[in-house]
Amino acid sequence: MRARFPGLADEVHILKPIDPSQLEDGDDLFLNVVVAAVLGDEAIMQGRNQNPDRWQALYDSLQKLGTALAGKETQGEGVGLDRLRSFIGNQELVSAVHDFFAKAAALLGKRLLVLPIDDVDTTLHRAFENLEVIRRYLASPALLPIVCGDLRLYHDVTWRDAFRRLTKDIRGFVAETKVTADALAVEYLRKILPLHRRLRMPDVGTFLQDETIKLGTPRDKSNEPRLSLPEFEAWLRALLAGPVNNHENSRLPIPVPTVRALSQLLARVRSEIPAVARAFHNKTAPHPVTDLMRRIVYRGRGEIPQTYRRERTLPSPAKAANNLSLEHWQSVLLDHFRFEPNAGAVCLVLMAARHWRDHPTSSVLATPLFAPLEQIRHPDLRSIETRATLNWQPGLKGRLPDAWVDGLADEAVLPFAVPEVGRAVVSDHWDENFGAIEARFNAPLGSVIVDLITHRNFYSASKRATLVCSGRILELVVTSLVRDVTIQDIERILNSAPFHSAVAVAATKAAHITVDDDSETSSLEDGEAGNEDDFPYENEAHFDFVDNQEDRMRAIESLFLAINHWREKFEVRRLALSPWLVYCALNKALNQAPLFTRPLKLNEQPRKESLHDVVASGLAAFHAFWAAIASFEKGPLFDLPLELSNVNLLNRHGNFRSNNLYTQNIHPLLKDENGTVHGETVISTTWVLEKHPLRGLFTVSLDTAKQIEAEAIASTPEKTDGRTYLLGVLGLPADRSRITVPSIVKALKKNAPQNVSPARYGRSIRREMSEHYPNHPMLRPLDRAIAELVDQAKKVR
């Protein structure tokens, strides 16, 4: 005030704020609290000794005010002349109040007293009466009341009082009375809170963007660095959300809804802030999370990376020890936010970080963030009110027992993809191709590759098949990003149901595969139909062709060494990896999984599938997760435009490097880190995943399997070759003895893609087959089947 109105500031005295909630239950007038606040002011009390005459005048005025207040309190008592005297005293109360305020201002040598009144609306059972005191008595020439609070709540309080009075002695007319009460409330507030004097207080977001607000108190002759509020928010985002670009709902909501909530959060973490400030201002050794925090701050200010500057001088990293404890920060924040009703996402992220830290031998995904059905009933989330719809029933209906699906919870704290159904297949002599794959790697990795992609113990009520899923691959990749992988990690992943698969989520419930008596399903293994509990879902037995456990252990050890060597070479520990980024990427990848695992239709039977098809599904799962990570990382934090491709990964066999997901999302992040502004280093998860051993393993295995299968086809006689080709594309067993026109018609109807007629699908097979096997005898029954389908289509029309 002195800076803007120097003359006026000397004429005004600002009293300390008062709180209407100080009114005791026995009191009936808020004016008592106001008068007590004036008399209790420190400057008023000092004026008693400095100016006795003016103090005496104030005392006399107080006496008159007391008499008037007594009349107010006894207004409802007595009869006759006594009651009349009480009414006369009440009329004098207004002038007595004004005189009291004027005498108090005169005692201080001021023209005006300013009285802030905090939250008149919070004392709900007296809210309207308190407003009436302000209207009647505080509109004084010597007093300026500043009323604080929520205008919507003021309106609600006033509207309810008006409605109660209007409907006190009548019934009906409720709708009309509501409109009248609302209009009265608007006009009443217009009277006591004039529109031209209303001020909107800044919300908490405004304060979080104000660089001038510093945390802590500056010490004399001390160079101790201090954080601004925007820097503090950047620290929270780096710690909780990681390097996300806020695209596709990846912005993690940090629940600081009000200034009071912000002050309470700062009070909770005040002892931890100095260590962050020292790391941020390069006073102590860098830390991956504080480097990310610095990048968020610099890019938020619009600062240009060193790459585009003429001067390339960078500050030398500090050598002093960094005493920043992420463990303590995460623990303190979880203790704080678990009582914030809207902090569901933050609590789940912090619980996942705690799990990663405290359970180094457990699955990194065994935490409620990645298990939606465990979220609402978790004891740490009792106070959380955040809810999201799961909507899993439509995707699982017909796949799992109806009674179990119908009983699924339809809400969680955070949404997550429908559990992966997977694709049931039958092995087409996969073990025969393992030798060539293992020769490429000089290790018996063939069975481990297949085990990562498939789940053997997939049971229906009466049959058993192999299930192609992406969960094991995703879990192993995430584990390798979080920590050094152990042999026990790999064994546990291989021996458990795939992460977030339908068979894993449903525990011991038998999955449904519709099986008929057609010979096309004869390759399925028969099992006894009994109690579903007889079929545990742990992978108790590996594939039948894996007899040498010693070779298998050598393969697992080889994979374990390759992953940890990759972690060391690319310094994966320097990633500022947050569970939130992993959650976003897994959710997106699993939502796209049906596009490349291609679950069977409800009436479709498992069929033989080549090894290269299975490996292609595994590689597609890795690519889907890789692309998802890139879609959430690419952006200003890595000095890249937020231009992203949102296509889906549909073609498992195509060249992924020509896919828009790679060219537009992934490839720009594969360059060396060059976005530094002031020496901070931030590496992307997308960058380290490029050389991940699993990606190389699947890529080489896919190429080898393709080559071996192509050579096998080329080495067979033409007649057998063409017949095998037709059986394969029709989804019929390779050992089927007869191929009839009706069986071809049935296969074309079953396998025709959506929006493609069976006849058109048959013509495309006819063209492909005639190119490879011209004049083959099997072209004739195929032509007859196509003609029959055309006739059937004409009859339908």
C-alpha positions in Angstrom: 0.0 0.0 0.0 2.8 2.4 0.9 4.4 1.9 -2.5 1.1 2.6 -4.5 -0.6 5.0 -2.1 2.0 6.6 0.2 -0.4 9.4 1.4 -3.3 7.1 2.1 -1.2 4.5 4.0 -0.6 6.8 6.9 -4.4 7.5 7.3 -5.3 3.8 7.5 -4.8 1.2 10.3 -5.3 -2.4 9.4 -6.6 -4.6 12.3 -5.7 -8.3 12.5 -8.2 -10.6 10.8 -11.0 -12.0 12.8 -12.7 -15.4 12.5 -16.5 -15.7 13.0 -16.0 -19.2 14.3 -14.7 -17.6 17.5 -18.3 -16.9 18.4 -19.2 -19.1 21.4 -22.4 -21.2 21.3 -23.9 -19.0 24.1 -23.3 -15.8 22.1 -25.9 -14.6 19.7 -24.2 -11.6 18.1 -21.1 -11.6 15.9 -20.7 -7.9 16.8 -19.3 -9.0 20.1 -16.3 -10.6 18.4 -15.8 -7.4 16.2 -15.7 -5.1 19.2 -13.4 -7.5 21.1 -11.0 -7.5 18.1 -10.8 -3.7 18.0 -10.1 -3.4 21.8 -7.6 -6.2 21.7 -5.5 -4.6 18.9 -1.9 -3.9 20.1 -2.0 -0.3 18.7 -5.2 0.4 20.6 -3.8 -0.9 23.8 -0.6 1.3 23.4 -2.8 4.3 22.8 -4.2 4.0 26.3 -1.0 5.3 27.7 0.0 7.6 24.9 -3.2 9.6 24.6 -5.3 9.3 27.8 -8.0 11.8 26.7 -8.8 10.0 23.5 -8.7 6.7 25.4 -11.3 8.1 27.8 -13.5 9.1 24.9 -13.2 5.6 23.5 -14.1 4.2 26.9 -17.2 6.4 27.2 -18.2 5.3 23.7 -17.7 1.7 24.8 -20.0 2.2 27.7 -22.8 3.5 25.5 -22.2 0.6 23.1 -22.5 -1.8 26.0 -25.8 -0.3 27.1 -27.1 -0.6 23.5 -25.9 -4.2 23.2 -27.7 -5.0 26.5 -30.9 -3.6 25.0 -30.4 -5.8 22.0 -30.0 -8.9 24.1 -33.1 -8.1 26.2 -35.2 -7.0 23.2 -37.4 -10.1 23.4 -37.9 -9.8 27.2 -40.3 -7.7 29.3 -43.6 -6.1 28.4 -45.1 -2.6 28.1 -42.7 0.3 28.6 -39.7 -2.0 29.3 -40.0 -3.6 25.9 -40.4 -0.2 24.3 -37.2 1.0 26.0 -35.4 -2.0 24.6 -36.5 -1.2 21.0 -35.3 2.4 21.5 -32.0 1.1 22.7 -31.8 -1.1 19.7 -32.2 1.9 17.4 -29.3 3.6 19.2 -27.1 0.6 18.7 -26.2 1.5 15.1 -25.0 5.0 16.0 -23.2 3.6 19.1 -21.3 1.2 16.9 -20.3 3.9 14.4 -19.2 6.2 17.3 -17.1 3.4 18.8 -15.2 2.9 15.5 -14.7 6.6 15.0 -13.3 7.0 18.6 -11.0 4.0 18.0 -9.6 5.5 14.8 -9.2 8.9 16.5 -7.2 7.3 19.3 -4.7 6.0 16.7 -4.7 9.3 14.7 -6.2 7.5 11.7 -9.2 8.2 9.5 -10.1 4.6 8.7 -9.9 1.2 10.3 -9.6 -1.8 8.0 -11.0 -5.1 9.4 -10.4 -8.3 7.5 -13.1 -10.9 8.3 -12.0 -14.4 7.4 -14.6 -17.0 6.1 -17.9 -15.6 7.3 -19.4 -18.6 5.5 -17.6 -21.3 7.4 -19.8 -21.0 10.5 -22.7 -22.5 8.7 -25.3 -22.5 11.4 -24.8 -18.7 11.9 -23.6 -17.7 8.4 -26.7 -15.6 7.5 -26.8 -13.9 10.9 -23.2 -13.0 10.5 -23.9 -11.4 7.2 -26.7 -9.5 8.7 -24.3 -8.0 11.4 -22.0 -6.9 8.6 -25.0 -5.3 6.7 -26.5 -3.5 9.8 -23.5 -2.4 11.9 -20.2 -2.6 10.0 -21.1 -0.2 7.1 -19.4 2.6 9.1 -17.6 5.7 7.8 -14.7 4.9 10.1 -14.5 1.1 9.4 -13.9 -0.8 6.2 -14.7 -4.5 6.5 -13.0 -6.8 4.0 -15.1 -10.0 3.8 -13.3 -13.1 2.6 -14.9 -16.4 1.5 -16.5 -18.4 -1.2 -19.1 -16.4 -3.1 -20.9 -19.5 -4.2 -21.3 -20.6 -0.6 -22.5 -17.1 0.5 -25.1 -17.4 -2.2 -26.1 -20.9 -1.1 -26.4 -19.7 2.6 -28.5 -16.7 1.6 -30.7 -18.6 -0.8 -31.5 -21.3 1.8 -32.4 -18.7 4.5 -34.7 -16.9 2.0 -36.3 -20.2 1.0 -36.9 -21.2 4.6 -38.6 -18.0 5.4 -40.7 -18.0 2.3 -42.0 -21.6 2.9 -42.3 -21.4 6.6 -46.1 -21.4 6.8 -47.1 -22.7 3.4 -47.1 -26.0 1.5 -46.6 -26.4 -2.2 -45.3 -23.7 -4.7 -41.8 -25.1 -4.1 -40.6 -24.5 -7.7 -41.8 -20.9 -7.8 -40.4 -20.3 -4.3 -37.0 -21.5 -5.3 -36.8 -19.0 -8.2 -37.9 -16.2 -5.9 -35.4 -17.2 -3.2 -32.6 -17.3 -5.7 -33.5 -13.8 -7.0 -33.6 -12.5 -3.4 -30.2 -14.0 -2.6 -28.6 -12.3 -5.7 -30.0 -8.9 -4.7 -29.1 -9.3 -1.1 -25.5 -10.1 -1.9 -25.4 -7.2 -4.4 -26.3 -5.0 -1.5 -23.7 -6.1 1.1 -21.0 -7.2 -1.4 -21.2 -4.6 -4.2 -20.1 -6.0 -7.6 -17.6 -3.1 -8.2 -15.8 -3.9 -4.9 -15.5 -7.6 -5.3 -12.0 -8.9 -5.8 -11.1 -12.4 -7.0 -8.2 -13.9 -5.1 -5.5 -15.7 -7.1 -5.9 -19.4 -7.1 -3.2 -21.8 -6.1 -2.0 -22.2 -9.7 -1.2 -18.4 -9.9 1.1 -18.7 -6.8 2.8 -21.8 -8.3 3.7 -19.8 -11.3 5.1 -16.8 -9.4 8.9 -16.8 -9.5 9.1 -14.1 -6.9 7.7 -16.3 -4.1 10.7 -18.0 -2.4 10.6 -20.8 0.1 12.3 -20.3 3.4 13.7 -17.3 5.2 16.9 -15.7 4.0 19.7 -15.8 6.6 22.0 -12.8 7.2 25.2 -13.1 5.2 24.2 -16.5 3.9 24.4 -17.8 0.3 22.1 -20.7 1.0 20.1 -21.3 -2.2 16.3 -21.1 -2.0 13.6 -22.6 -4.3 10.8 -20.6 -5.8 7.3 -22.0 -5.9 7.5 -22.9 -9.6 10.8 -24.7 -9.0 9.1 -26.6 -6.1 6.3 -27.7 -8.4 8.8 -28.8 -11.0 10.5 -30.9 -8.3 7.2 -32.6 -7.5 6.5 -33.3 -11.2 10.0 -34.7 -11.8 9.7 -36.9 -8.7 6.1 -38.1 -9.2 5.4 -38.1 -12.9 8.9 -38.3 -14.5 9.7 -37.0 -18.0 6.1 -37.1 -19.5 4.9 -34.6 -22.1 1.3 -34.4 -20.6 -0.1 -35.8 -23.9 -3.0 -38.3 -23.9 -3.9 -37.8 -20.3 -0.4 -38.4 -19.1 -0.4 -35.2 -16.9 -0.4 -36.5 -13.4 -2.8 -34.4 -11.2 -0.9 -33.3 -8.1 -3.7 -32.5 -5.6 -2.9 -29.1 -4.2 -6.4 -27.5 -4.7 -6.1 -24.5 -2.4 -3.5 -22.2 -0.8 -4.2 -23.8 2.5 -3.4 -27.2 1.0 -0.2 -25.8 -0.4 0.9 -24.3 2.9 0.2 -27.7 4.7 2.2 -29.6 2.1 5.1 -27.1 2.5 5.0 -27.5 6.2 5.1 -31.3 5.8 8.3 -31.3 3.6 10.0 -28.1 4.8 13.0 -30.0 6.3 13.7 -31.8 3.0 13.5 -28.7 0.7 17.1 -27.3 1.4 18.7 -30.5 -0.1 16.6 -30.1 -3.2 17.6 -26.4 -3.5 21.3 -27.2 -3.2 21.1 -29.9 -5.9 19.0 -27.7 -8.2 21.4 -24.7 -7.9 24.4 -27.0 -8.6 25.8 -26.8 -5.1 25.9 -30.6 -4.7 26.4 -33.5 -7.1 23.7 -33.9 -9.7 20.9 -36.4 -9.3 18.8 -37.8 -12.2 15.5 -36.4 -10.7 17.0 -33.0 -9.9 18.4 -32.9 -13.4 14.9 -33.6 -14.8 13.6 -30.9 -12.4 16.0 -28.4 -13.8 15.0 -29.3 -17.4 11.3 -28.8 -16.5 12.1 -25.3 -15.0 14.4 -24.2 -17.8 12.0 -25.2 -20.6 9.1 -23.7 -18.7 10.9 -20.4 -18.7 11.5 -20.8 -22.5 15.3 -21.0 -22.1 17.2 -22.2 -25.2 19.3 -25.4 -25.1 23.1 -24.9 -25.4 23.0 -26.6 -28.9 21.4 -23.4 -30.4 23.6 -20.9 -28.5 26.8 -19.4 -29.8 28.5 -19.8 -26.4 28.8 -23.4 -25.5 30.2 -23.0 -22.0 28.5 -25.2 -19.4 28.9 -25.1 -15.6 31.1 -27.8 -14.1 29.0 -30.3 -12.1 29.4 -29.8 -8.3 31.4 -32.4 -6.4 29.9 -32.0 -3.0 28.0 -35.0 -1.7 24.3 -35.0 -2.4 22.3 -35.8 0.7 19.0 -35.8 -1.2 16.9 -38.8 -0.1 14.2 -39.9 -2.6 13.1 -42.6 -0.2 12.3 -40.1 2.5 10.6 -37.7 0.1 8.4 -40.5 -1.2 7.6 -41.7 2.3 6.7 -38.2 3.5 4.5 -37.4 0.4 2.6 -40.7 0.8 1.9 -40.0 4.4 0.6 -36.6 3.4 -1.4 -37.4 0.3 -3.1 -40.5 1.6 -5.6 -38.3 3.4 -6.3 -36.0 0.4 -9.5 -37.3 -1.2 -8.4 -36.6 -4.8 -4.9 -37.9 -4.5 -5.6 -41.4 -5.8 -3.2 -41.3 -8.7 -0.3 -39.8 -6.7 -0.8 -42.3 -3.9 -0.7 -45.2 -6.3 2.5 -43.9 -7.8 4.1 -43.4 -4.4 3.0 -46.9 -3.3 4.6 -48.3 -6.5 7.8 -46.5 -5.8 7.8 -47.8 -2.2 7.2 -51.4 -3.6 10.1 -51.1 -6.0 12.3 -49.9 -3.1 11.2 -52.3 -0.3 10.6 -55.5 -2.3 13.6 -56.0 -4.6 12.9 -59.7 -5.2 9.2 -59.3 -5.9 7.6 -58.5 -9.3 7.9 -54.8 -10.0 4.2 -54.9 -11.2 2.9 -56.5 -8.0 1.5 -53.2 -6.7 -2.0 -51.7 -6.9 -1.0 -49.2 -9.6 -0.9 -52.1 -12.0 -3.7 -54.2 -10.3 -6.9 -52.2 -10.6 -9.1 -54.7 -8.7 -7.0 -54.2 -5.6 -7.1 -50.4 -5.5 -10.4 -49.4 -3.8 -10.1 -51.9 -0.9 -6.4 -51.2 -0.2 -6.0 -49.9 3.4 -3.6 -47.1 2.3 -6.4 -45.7 0.1 -9.2 -45.6 2.6 -9.5 -41.9 2.4 -9.3 -41.7 -1.4 -12.4 -40.8 -3.3 -11.0 -40.8 -6.8 -12.9 -43.2 -9.0 -12.6 -44.3 -12.7 -14.7 -46.8 -14.7 -13.0 -50.1 -15.7 -15.7 -51.5 -18.1 -14.0 -54.9 -18.4 -17.1 -57.0 -18.7 -17.7 -56.5 -22.5 -14.2 -57.6 -23.3 -14.2 -60.7 -21.0 -17.8 -61.8 -21.6 -17.6 -65.3 -23.0 -13.9 -65.7 -22.3 -14.2 -66.4 -18.6 -17.1 -67.8 -16.5 -20.1 -65.5 -16.7 -20.7 -65.5 -12.9 -17.1 -64.3 -12.3 -17.3 -61.6 -15.1 -20.7 -60.3 -13.8 -19.2 -60.0 -10.3 -16.3 -57.9 -11.5 -15.9 -54.4 -9.9 -16.7 -51.7 -12.5 -14.7 -49.0 -10.6 -11.1 -48.5 -9.6 -9.0 -45.5 -8.6 -7.4 -45.3 -12.0 -8.5 -46.9 -15.3 -6.6 -49.7 -16.9 -6.8 -51.8 -20.0 -9.0 -54.8 -20.2 -7.0 -57.9 -19.3 -5.4 -59.5 -22.3 -7.3 -62.4 -23.7 -4.4 -63.6 -25.9 -4.6 -66.0 -28.8 -4.9 -69.7 -28.4 -2.6 -71.6 -30.9 -1.2 -75.1 -31.5 2.5 -75.6 -32.0 3.5 -76.3 -35.6 6.8 -78.1 -34.8 8.4 -75.1 -33.2 11.1 -77.3 -31.5 12.4 -78.3 -34.9 13.5 -74.8 -35.6 15.1 -74.1 -32.2 18.5 -75.5 -33.3 19.1 -72.8 -35.9 18.0 -70.0 -33.5 20.2 -71.4 -30.7 23.1 -71.6 -33.1 22.8 -67.8 -33.9 23.1 -67.0 -30.2 25.4 -69.8 -29.1 22.9 -70.5 -26.3 19.8 -72.7 -25.9 17.5 -69.7 -26.1 14.8 -71.1 -28.3 12.5 -72.5 -25.6 13.0 -69.4 -23.4 11.9 -67.1 -26.3 8.7 -69.1 -26.9 8.0 -69.2 -23.1 8.2 -65.4 -22.9 5.6 -65.2 -25.6 3.3 -68.1 -24.8 1.6 -69.5 -21.7 1.3 -73.3 -21.8 -1.1 -74.1 -19.1 -4.1 -72.4 -20.6 -7.2 -74.4 -19.8 -10.7 -74.5 -21.1 -13.3 -76.8 -19.5 -12.0 -79.8 -21.4 -9.1 -78.8 -23.7 -5.7 -77.3 -23.3 -3.8 -75.1 -25.8 -0.9 -72.7 -25.9 -1.8 -69.0 -25.3 0.1 -66.2 -27.0 0.3 -63.2 -24.7 2.5 -60.1 -24.3 2.4 -59.9 -20.5 5.7 -61.7 -19.8 7.6 -59.6 -22.3 6.2 -56.4 -20.9 7.0 -57.4 -17.3 10.6 -58.4 -18.1 11.2 -55.1 -20.0 9.8 -53.0 -17.1 11.9 -55.0 -14.6 15.0 -54.3 -16.6 14.3 -50.6 -16.5 13.7 -50.5 -12.8 16.5 -52.6 -11.4 19.2 -55.2 -12.2 17.5 -58.3 -13.3 18.2 -61.6 -11.4 17.9 -65.2 -12.6 15.1 -65.5 -10.1 13.3 -62.7 -11.8 13.4 -64.4 -15.1 12.3 -67.8 -13.7 9.4 -66.2 -11.8 8.2 -64.4 -14.9 8.4 -67.6 -17.0 6.7 -69.7 -14.3 3.8 -67.3 -13.7 0.8 -66.5 -15.8 1.5 -63.5 -18.1 1.0 -60.1 -16.5 -2.5 -58.7 -16.8 -3.7 -61.6 -18.9 -7.3 -62.9 -18.4 -6.0 -66.1 -16.9 -3.8 -64.2 -14.4 -6.5 -61.8 -13.4 -9.1 -64.5 -13.0 -6.8 -66.7 -10.9 -8.1 -70.2 -10.9 -11.2 -69.6 -13.2 -11.2 -71.8 -16.3 -11.1 -69.9 -19.5 -13.5 -70.8 -22.3 -12.4 -72.1 -25.7 -15.3 -73.3 -27.8 -14.4 -76.8 -29.0 -16.5 -78.9 -31.3 -15.9 -82.4 -32.8 -14.6 -81.2 -36.1 -11.3 -82.7 -37.0 -9.8 -79.3 -37.4 -9.4 -79.1 -33.6 -7.9 -82.5 -33.2 -4.5 -81.0 -32.4 -5.7 -79.7 -29.1 -4.6 -81.7 -26.1 -7.4 -83.6 -24.3 -7.7 -83.0 -20.6 -10.0 -84.3 -18.0 -13.0 -82.2 -17.3 -13.1 -81.8 -13.6 -12.9 -79.2 -10.8 -11.4 -76.1 -12.1 -9.1 -76.0 -9.1 -7.4 -79.1 -10.5 -5.8 -76.7 -13.1 -3.4 -74.3 -11.4 -2.2 -71.5 -13.5 1.5 -71.6 -12.6 3.5 -72.9 -15.5 4.2 -76.3 -13.7 5.6 -78.0 -16.8 7.5 -76.4 -19.7 7.1 -77.5 -23.3 7.4 -81.2 -23.7 10.5 -80.8 -25.9 12.3 -79.0 -23.1 13.9 -82.0 -21.2 17.3 -80.6 -20.4 16.9 -78.3 -17.4 20.6 -77.6 -17.5 20.3 -76.1 -21.0 17.4 -74.1 -19.9 19.2 -72.6 -17.0 22.1 -71.7 -19.3 19.6 -69.9 -21.5 18.2 -68.0 -18.6 21.6 -67.1 -17.4 22.6 -65.9 -20.8 19.6 -63.6 -21.0 20.2 -62.4 -17.4 23.8 -61.4 -18.3 22.8 -59.7 -21.5 20.2 -57.5 -19.8 22.4 -56.4 -17.0 25.3 -55.7 -19.4 22.9 -53.5 -21.3 21.9 -51.7 -18.1 25.5 -51.0 -17.3 26.5 -50.0 -20.8 23.7 -47.5 -21.3 23.7 -46.3 -17.6 20.0 -47.2 -17.2 20.2 -46.3 -13.5 20.4 -42.7 -14.6 16.9 -42.7 -15.8 14.5 -40.5 -13.9 12.0 -43.3 -14.2 8.6 -42.9 -12.5 5.9 -45.6 -12.0 3.6 -43.1 -13.7 5.4 -43.3 -17.0 5.4 -47.1 -16.8 1.7 -47.1 -16.0 0.9 -44.8 -19.0 2.9 -46.9 -21.4 1.6 -50.3 -20.1 -2.0 -49.1 -20.3 -1.5 -47.9 -23.9 0.4 -51.0 -25.0 -2.2 -53.4 -23.4 -5.1 -51.5 -25.0 -3.4 -52.1 -28.4 -2.5 -55.8 -27.6 -5.6 -57.3 -29.3 -4.4 -55.7 -32.6 -1.3 -57.8 -32.7 -2.0 -60.8 -30.6 -5.4 -61.2 -32.5 -7.5 -63.2 -30.0 -9.8 -65.8 -31.5 -13.4 -65.1 -32.0 -15.8 -66.7 -29.6 -16.7 -69.4 -32.1 -13.2 -69.8 -33.6 -10.9 -72.8 -32.8 -7.1 -72.7 -32.1 -5.1 -73.8 -35.1 -1.4 -74.5 -35.8 0.8 -71.5 -36.0 4.3 -71.3 -37.3 7.2 -70.2 -35.1 7.8 -67.0 -36.9 4.2 -65.9 -36.4 4.6 -66.5 -32.6 7.9 -64.6 -32.5 6.4 -61.8 -34.5 3.7 -61.4 -31.8 6.5 -61.1 -29.2 8.4 -58.5 -31.1 5.2 -56.6 -31.7 4.6 -56.5 -28.0 8.0 -55.0 -27.4 7.5 -52.4 -30.2 4.1 -51.5 -28.8 5.6 -50.7 -25.4 8.5 -48.9 -26.9 6.2 -46.7 -29.1 4.0 -46.0 -26.1 7.0 -44.8 -24.0 8.1 -42.6 -26.9 4.6 -41.1 -27.3 4.7 -39.9 -23.6 8.3 -38.7 -23.6 8.7 -36.9 -26.9 8.3 -33.2 -26.4 9.9 -30.0 -25.1 11.8 -31.7 -22.3 14.0 -33.4 -25.0 14.0 -30.3 -27.2 11.5 -31.9 -29.6 8.1 -30.6 -30.9 5.0 -32.3 -29.6 4.1 -33.8 -33.0 3.1 -37.4 -32.4 1.7 -40.2 -34.6 -1.3 -41.9 -33.1 -1.6 -44.9 -35.5 -1.9 -48.4 -34.1 0.5 -51.2 -34.5 -1.5 -53.5 -36.9 1.1 -55.3 -39.0 3.2 -57.7 -37.0 5.3 -58.7 -40.0 6.0 -55.4 -41.6 9.2 -53.3 -41.3 8.7 -51.5 -38.0 11.2 -48.8 -39.0 8.9 -47.7 -41.7 6.0 -47.4 -39.3 4.9 -43.8 -38.3 5.2 -44.9 -34.7 9.0 -45.3 -35.3 9.7 -42.6 -37.7 7.7 -39.8 -36.0 7.7 -40.8 -32.3 10.7 -43.0 -31.6 13.4 -42.0 -34.0 13.8 -38.4 -32.9 14.5 -39.6 -29.4 17.3 -41.9 -30.5 19.8 -39.1 -31.0 22.3 -38.3 -28.4 21.0 -36.1 -25.6 21.4 -32.5 -26.8 18.7 -30.6 -25.0 20.8 -29.4 -22.0 20.3 -25.8 -21.0 22.7 -25.4 -18.1 24.6 -28.7 -18.0 21.8 -31.0 -16.7 21.6 -34.4 -18.3 18.3 -36.2 -19.0 18.2 -39.4 -20.9 15.1 -40.9 -22.3 13.7 -44.4 -21.7 13.0 -44.5 -25.5 16.8 -44.1 -26.2 17.9 -46.9 -23.9 15.3 -49.3 -25.2 16.7 -49.2 -28.7 19.5 -51.6 -27.8 17.5 -53.7 -25.4 18.6 -57.4 -25.6 15.0 -58.6 -25.9 14.5 -56.6 -29.0 17.6 -58.0 -30.6 16.7 -61.5 -29.5 13.2 -61.3 -31.1 14.5 -59.7 -34.2 17.1 -62.3 -35.0 14.8 -65.1 -34.0 12.1 -63.8 -36.3 14.5 -63.6 -39.3 15.9 -67.0 -38.6 12.5 -68.7 -38.2 11.3 -67.1 -41.5 14.4 -68.3 -43.3 14.1 -71.9 -42.0 10.4 -72.1 -42.8 10.9 -70.7 -46.3 13.7 -73.3 -46.9 11.4 -76.1 -45.7 8.6 -75.0 -48.1 11.1 -74.8 -51.0 12.5 -78.3 -50.3 9.1 -80.1 -50.6 7.5 -81.4 -53.8 5.2 -79.0 -55.6 2.0 -80.9 -55.0 2.6 -81.3 -51.3 3.9 -77.8 -51.1 0.8 -76.2 -52.6 -1.6 -78.4 -50.6 0.3 -77.4 -47.4 0.1 -73.8 -48.3 -3.6 -73.9 -48.9 -4.2 -75.7 -45.6 -2.1 -73.1 -43.8 -3.9 -70.1 -45.1 -7.3 -71.7 -44.5 -6.4 -72.5 -40.9 -6.8 -76.2 -41.4 -4.4 -78.8 -39.9 -1.5 -79.7 -42.1 -2.1 -83.4 -41.7 -5.8 -83.3 -42.8 -6.4 -86.2 -45.2 -9.2 -84.6 -47.4 -9.9 -81.1 -48.5 -13.5 -80.8 -49.6 -15.4 -77.9 -51.1 -17.6 -77.6 -48.0 -14.6 -77.5 -45.7 -13.0 -74.7 -47.8 -16.3 -72.8 -47.7 -16.5 -73.2 -43.9 -12.9 -72.1 -43.4 -13.3 -69.0 -45.6 -16.3 -67.9 -43.7 -14.6 -68.4 -40.4 -11.3 -66.7 -41.3 -12.5 -63.8 -43.4 -11.5 -60.5 -41.9 -14.2 -58.1 -40.7 -15.8 -56.1 -43.5 -14.4 -58.5 -46.1 -16.8 -61.1 -47.7 -15.7 -64.7 -47.7 -15.8 -64.8 -51.5 -13.5 -61.8 -51.7 -11.2 -63.3 -49.1 -11.1 -66.6 -51.2 -10.2 -64.6 -54.4 -7.2 -63.0 -52.6 -6.0 -66.5 -51.5 -6.6 -67.7 -55.1 -4.4 -65.0 -56.5 -1.6 -65.6 -54.0 -1.7 -69.4 -54.5 -1.7 -69.1 -58.3 1.4 -67.0 -58.2 3.3 -69.5 -56.2 1.7 -72.7 -57.4 0.2 -72.2 -60.9 -1.9 -75.0 -62.3 -2.0 -76.7 -58.9 -4.8 -79.3 -58.6 -6.1 -77.7 -55.4 -7.0 -74.5 -57.3 -10.1 -76.3 -58.7 -11.9 -77.0 -55.4 -10.9 -73.5 -54.2 -12.6 -72.0 -57.4 -15.7 -74.1 -56.7 -15.8 -73.0 -53.1 -15.6 -69.3 -54.2 -18.3 -69.8 -56.7 -20.6 -71.4 -54.1 -20.0 -68.4 -51.8 -20.9 -66.0 -54.6 -24.2 -67.9 -55.2 -25.0 -67.8 -51.5 -24.4 -64.1 -51.4 -26.7 -63.6 -54.3 -29.5 -65.6 -52.6 -29.2 -63.4 -49.5 -29.7 -60.3 -51.5 
